[in-house]
Amino acid sequence: MELNLERPLLFFDIESTGLNIASDGIIELSFVKALPGGETRIKTWKIKPWDYALRKQIHIAEEASKVNGVHDEDLTDCPKFIEVLPEVLEWLRGSDLAGFNSAKFDLPMLAEEIERVRAYCNERLADLSVREENKAKAREMLAAIDTVDLHDCKMVDVQTIYHTFEPRNLKAAYRFYCGGEDFDNAHTAEADTVATYEVLKGQLEMYGDKLPNDVAALATIGGRPKAIDFAGRLIRGENGEPTISFGKHKGRTAREVWKKEHAYFAWIDSGEFTLDTKRQFALLKQQFEAEDAAARAKRNAELDRPATDAELSGLAEKFNGRLF
């Protein structure tokens, strides 16, 4: 069954140097874009994983190499993520997202790589030794990044749908929904991405009476938590309030913690959290600081305004003409 699409649905898969989102990097990224009307487009990048602070290639963990078959030397001549990001953003722009277990790993990893480029560009702009032409490139990159907000994209996780109906892995899903045979080149990003696309179409065919052919509805399958950051450190609590989901402040709203402990936000910023988590806390801090400033301005305006006739009359009655 073909997908019922109002917007492009971008299937994606990532191979990485390891499983630590905060410190590992992307080595392969594949997109399969399903367009309204049935057309599909495919793009895959081999990427040299790069540490922007230390200016060196990130080492691929041995465990990761055993799974994806890629080693450090295989990526020496490949572009860094920052070099392919403009094209990646073009593919992302205006699309919803889909993947196999992507909501838990691939999406946070992709967001982290984008945030690393954002941080690098901001550092370049703040560095007085950087030439103006290079600062112009940094500003151009930041402007492009700001045109895509992954938090606003609907995310269809095919694994979540699969596990809801038939709990297994991608190979088993492909056998179950796509004719009983294994697919070639499992654990390469492109093969896994194409297989995921085929599995979702097979799921729609098999569960047509129970599974809606609609991206917005598919993205809600499995009751994903209302996470604000991809790591789930901030979630939507009661009345949609950003709420902390871990540690000593678990269950408290970010606003409540801000009022009592400003230093907690500084601790997040300097701690071993993903850049996306730090960014979401920083955005809340900006919001709370603006609200505090507005409240102070309102109080000051109240104190500085002239007394009304009613207030003066009330004072006169209170003191009955006597000051002492």
C-alpha positions as CSV (number, residue, x, y, z in Angstrom):
1,M,0.0,0.0,0.0
2,E,1.3,3.4,-0.9
3,L,1.6,6.1,1.8
4,N,-1.1,8.8,2.0
5,L,1.1,11.9,2.2
6,E,0.4,15.6,2.3
7,R,4.1,16.4,2.9
8,P,7.3,14.6,2.0
9,L,8.1,11.8,4.5
10,L,11.9,11.5,4.9
11,F,13.1,8.0,6.0
12,F,16.6,8.1,7.5
13,D,19.2,5.9,9.1
14,I,22.5,6.6,10.7
15,E,25.7,4.5,11.3
16,S,27.9,6.0,14.0
17,T,31.2,5.7,15.8
18,G,29.4,4.4,18.9
19,L,26.2,4.8,20.9
20,N,27.0,7.8,23.1
21,I,25.1,10.7,21.5
22,A,27.0,13.3,23.4
23,S,30.5,12.2,22.2
24,D,30.1,9.9,19.2
25,G,29.6,11.0,15.6
26,I,27.9,10.1,12.3
27,I,29.8,8.0,9.8
28,E,27.0,7.3,7.3
29,L,23.7,9.0,6.8
30,S,21.0,7.8,4.3
31,F,17.8,9.5,3.3
32,V,14.9,8.0,1.4
33,K,12.3,10.8,0.6
34,A,8.8,9.6,-0.2
35,L,6.9,12.3,-2.0
36,P,3.2,12.9,-2.3
37,G,2.2,11.0,-5.4
38,G,4.5,8.0,-4.9
39,E,7.9,9.3,-6.2
40,T,11.0,8.4,-4.0
41,R,14.5,9.9,-3.9
42,I,17.6,8.4,-2.2
43,K,20.7,10.1,-1.0
44,T,23.5,8.6,1.1
45,W,26.6,10.3,2.6
46,K,29.8,8.7,4.0
47,I,31.1,11.1,6.6
48,K,34.3,11.6,8.4
49,P,33.3,12.0,12.1
50,W,34.9,15.1,13.4
51,D,35.7,16.6,16.8
52,Y,35.5,20.4,16.2
53,A,37.2,21.3,19.5
54,L,40.2,19.0,19.1
55,R,40.2,19.3,15.3
56,K,40.6,15.5,14.7
57,Q,38.7,12.5,13.5
58,I,36.6,10.7,16.1
59,H,37.6,7.1,16.5
60,I,35.1,4.4,15.6
61,A,34.6,2.0,18.5
62,E,35.6,-1.6,17.8
63,E,32.1,-2.7,18.7
64,A,30.6,-0.3,16.2
65,S,33.0,-1.5,13.5
66,K,31.9,-5.1,14.1
67,V,28.3,-4.1,13.4
68,N,28.7,-1.6,10.5
69,G,31.9,-2.9,9.0
70,V,33.5,0.6,8.8
71,H,36.9,1.5,10.1
72,D,38.7,4.8,10.7
73,E,40.8,4.6,7.5
74,D,37.7,4.0,5.4
75,L,36.6,7.6,6.1
76,T,39.9,9.6,5.8
77,D,38.9,11.2,2.5
78,C,35.2,11.6,3.2
79,P,33.7,15.1,3.9
80,K,33.0,16.2,7.5
81,F,29.3,16.7,8.6
82,I,29.7,20.5,8.4
83,E,30.6,20.1,4.7
84,V,27.4,18.1,3.8
85,L,25.1,19.9,6.2
86,P,23.7,22.4,3.7
87,E,22.6,19.6,1.4
88,V,21.3,17.6,4.5
89,L,19.2,20.6,5.4
90,E,17.8,20.9,1.9
91,W,16.5,17.3,2.2
92,L,15.1,17.9,5.7
93,R,13.4,21.2,4.9
94,G,9.6,20.8,4.7
95,S,9.6,17.1,5.5
96,D,8.3,14.9,8.2
97,L,10.5,12.1,9.4
98,A,10.4,8.3,9.7
99,G,12.9,5.6,10.7
100,F,13.4,2.3,12.5
101,N,14.1,3.0,16.2
102,S,15.1,6.5,15.0
103,A,13.2,8.4,17.7
104,K,15.5,7.0,20.4
105,F,18.9,7.2,18.6
106,D,19.1,8.4,15.0
107,L,17.0,11.6,15.5
108,P,18.9,12.6,18.7
109,M,22.3,11.9,17.0
110,L,21.3,13.9,13.9
111,A,20.2,16.8,16.1
112,E,23.5,16.6,18.1
113,E,25.6,16.8,14.9
114,I,23.6,19.9,13.8
115,E,24.1,21.5,17.2
116,R,27.8,20.9,17.1
117,V,28.0,22.8,13.8
118,R,25.9,25.6,15.4
119,A,28.3,25.8,18.3
120,Y,31.3,25.8,16.0
121,C,29.9,28.6,13.9
122,N,29.1,30.7,17.0
123,E,32.7,30.2,18.2
124,R,34.0,31.3,14.9
125,L,31.9,34.5,15.1
126,A,33.2,35.2,18.6
127,D,36.9,34.6,17.6
128,L,38.6,38.0,16.7
129,S,41.3,36.2,14.7
130,V,38.8,34.7,12.2
131,R,38.7,36.5,8.9
132,E,35.5,38.3,7.9
133,E,35.0,36.1,4.9
134,N,35.0,33.0,7.2
135,K,32.6,34.7,9.6
136,A,30.3,35.4,6.7
137,K,30.3,31.6,5.9
138,A,29.5,30.9,9.6
139,R,26.6,33.4,9.5
140,E,25.3,31.8,6.3
141,M,25.5,28.3,7.9
142,L,23.7,29.5,11.1
143,A,20.9,31.0,8.9
144,A,20.5,27.7,7.1
145,I,20.3,25.7,10.3
146,D,17.6,28.0,11.6
147,T,15.4,27.1,8.7
148,V,15.0,23.5,10.0
149,D,13.6,22.7,13.5
150,L,13.6,18.9,14.1
151,H,11.4,19.4,17.1
152,D,8.6,20.6,14.8
153,C,8.8,17.5,12.5
154,K,6.4,14.7,12.9
155,M,8.3,11.5,13.6
156,V,7.0,8.1,12.5
157,D,9.0,5.3,14.2
158,V,8.4,2.1,12.2
159,Q,9.9,0.0,15.0
160,T,7.3,1.3,17.4
161,I,4.5,0.4,15.1
162,Y,6.2,-3.0,14.5
163,H,6.6,-3.7,18.2
164,T,3.0,-2.7,18.8
165,F,1.8,-5.4,16.5
166,E,4.7,-7.9,16.0
167,P,7.6,-7.3,18.5
168,R,10.8,-8.2,16.7
169,N,13.8,-6.5,14.8
170,L,14.2,-5.0,11.3
171,K,15.3,-8.2,9.6
172,A,12.3,-10.1,11.1
173,A,10.1,-7.2,10.2
174,Y,11.3,-7.3,6.6
175,R,10.7,-11.1,6.4
176,F,7.3,-10.7,7.9
177,Y,5.9,-7.8,5.9
178,C,7.9,-8.0,2.6
179,G,7.7,-11.5,1.3
180,G,9.6,-13.8,3.7
181,E,13.2,-13.1,2.5
182,D,16.1,-11.3,4.1
183,F,17.3,-8.1,2.6
184,D,20.9,-7.6,1.4
185,N,23.6,-5.5,3.2
186,A,21.8,-5.2,6.5
187,H,23.6,-2.6,8.8
188,T,24.5,-0.4,5.9
189,A,22.6,2.9,6.3
190,E,21.0,2.8,2.8
191,A,19.9,-0.8,2.9
192,D,18.4,-0.3,6.4
193,T,16.6,2.9,5.3
194,V,15.2,1.3,2.1
195,A,14.1,-1.7,4.1
196,T,12.4,0.5,6.7
197,Y,10.4,2.3,3.9
198,E,9.3,-1.0,2.5
199,V,8.3,-2.3,6.0
200,L,6.1,0.7,6.7
201,K,4.2,0.1,3.4
202,G,3.8,-3.5,4.3
203,Q,2.5,-2.6,7.7
204,L,-0.1,-0.4,6.1
205,E,-1.1,-3.2,3.8
206,M,-1.4,-5.8,6.6
207,Y,-3.1,-3.5,9.3
208,G,-5.1,-1.4,6.9
209,D,-8.3,-1.7,9.1
210,K,-6.4,-0.7,12.3
211,L,-3.5,1.4,11.2
212,P,-4.3,4.9,9.8
213,N,-2.5,5.9,6.5
214,D,-1.8,9.3,7.9
215,V,1.6,10.6,9.1
216,A,0.2,12.6,12.0
217,A,-1.6,9.5,13.3
218,L,1.3,7.2,12.6
219,A,3.6,9.5,14.6
220,T,1.5,8.9,17.7
221,I,1.6,5.1,17.7
222,G,3.1,3.7,20.9
223,G,2.4,6.7,23.0
224,R,5.8,8.3,22.8
225,P,6.6,10.6,25.8
226,K,6.2,14.3,25.2
227,A,9.9,15.0,25.3
228,I,11.1,18.6,24.7
229,D,14.7,17.6,24.1
230,F,15.6,14.4,22.2
231,A,17.3,12.9,25.2
232,G,14.1,13.2,27.3
233,R,15.6,15.2,30.1
234,L,12.7,17.7,29.7
235,I,9.1,16.6,29.1
236,R,5.7,18.2,28.8
237,G,4.1,17.9,32.2
238,E,0.7,19.1,33.4
239,N,-0.7,22.0,31.3
240,G,2.2,21.5,28.9
241,E,4.7,22.9,31.3
242,P,8.3,21.9,30.7
243,T,9.1,19.5,33.5
244,I,12.4,17.9,34.5
245,S,12.4,14.1,34.2
246,F,15.6,13.1,36.1
247,G,17.7,13.7,39.2
248,K,16.9,15.6,42.3
249,H,14.3,17.9,40.6
250,K,12.5,15.0,38.8
251,G,8.8,15.9,38.5
252,R,9.3,19.7,39.1
253,T,8.6,22.2,36.4
254,A,11.6,24.0,34.9
255,R,9.9,27.3,35.9
256,E,9.7,26.2,39.6
257,V,13.4,25.2,39.6
258,W,14.4,28.5,37.9
259,K,12.7,30.5,40.7
260,K,14.5,28.5,43.4
261,E,17.8,27.6,41.9
262,H,19.3,29.5,39.0
263,A,22.5,27.6,39.4
264,Y,20.8,24.4,38.2
265,F,20.6,25.8,34.7
266,A,24.4,26.7,34.8
267,W,25.0,23.1,35.9
268,I,23.2,21.7,32.9
269,D,25.1,24.0,30.6
270,S,28.5,22.8,31.9
271,G,27.5,19.2,32.4
272,E,27.8,16.1,30.2
273,F,24.5,16.5,28.5
274,T,23.8,16.6,24.8
275,L,24.0,20.0,23.0
276,D,20.3,19.7,22.2
277,T,19.4,19.3,25.9
278,K,21.6,22.3,26.8
279,R,20.0,24.3,24.1
280,Q,16.4,23.6,25.3
281,F,17.4,24.5,28.9
282,A,19.1,27.7,27.5
283,L,15.9,28.6,25.6
284,L,13.9,28.2,28.8
285,K,16.4,30.3,30.7
286,Q,16.0,33.1,28.1
287,Q,12.2,32.9,28.4
288,F,12.3,33.0,32.2
289,E,14.8,35.9,32.3
290,A,12.5,37.8,29.9
291,E,9.5,37.1,32.1
292,D,11.4,38.2,35.2
293,A,12.5,41.5,33.5
294,A,8.9,42.2,32.3
295,A,7.7,41.6,35.9
296,R,10.3,44.0,37.3
297,A,9.4,46.6,34.7
298,K,5.8,46.3,35.6
299,R,6.5,46.7,39.3
300,N,8.7,49.7,38.7
301,A,6.1,51.3,36.5
302,E,3.5,50.8,39.3
303,L,5.9,52.5,41.8
304,D,6.8,55.4,39.5
305,R,3.3,56.4,38.4
306,P,1.4,59.3,39.9
307,A,-1.1,58.6,42.6
308,T,-4.8,58.6,41.4
309,D,-7.4,60.9,42.9
310,A,-9.0,57.9,44.6
311,E,-5.7,56.9,46.2
312,L,-5.1,60.5,47.4
313,S,-8.6,60.6,48.8
314,G,-8.1,57.4,50.6
315,L,-4.9,58.6,52.2
316,A,-6.6,61.8,53.2
317,E,-9.3,59.9,55.0
318,K,-6.8,57.6,56.6
319,F,-4.8,60.3,58.2
320,N,-7.8,62.7,58.7
321,G,-5.6,65.7,57.8
322,R,-3.0,64.7,60.4
323,L,0.5,63.7,59.4
324,F,1.7,62.9,63.0
